[in-house]
Amino acid sequence: MKSPVVIVAITLTAAILVAASLLIFVGTRKGPGASTLNAPGLHRRMMHTHLA
């Protein structure tokens, strides 16, 4: 019989892989304008400073 630590590690790894694959699948199914990464409120303007 496997130790409980090994069982928990395997279960946790499987859960992470399932969650990651679902996030990738949902992210690729959205339309081109539906991404939350392109929201205007999330972009900040870069302040460029020029040293003389």
BELKA-V298921 format. One record per pair of residues at least 4 apart in sequence whose C-alpha atoms are under 8 Angstrom apart, sorted by the first residue. I is the first residue (numbers start at 0). J is the second residue. If there is no record, write none. Layout:
i=[I,I]
j=[J,J]
//
This chain:
i=[1,1,2,3,4,5,6,7,8,9,10,11,12,13,14,15,16,17,18,19,20,21,22,23,24,25,26,29,29,30,32,34,36,37,37,38]
j=[5,6,6,7,8,9,10,11,12,13,14,15,16,17,18,19,20,21,22,23,24,25,26,27,28,29,34,33,34,34,37,38,41,41,42,42]
//
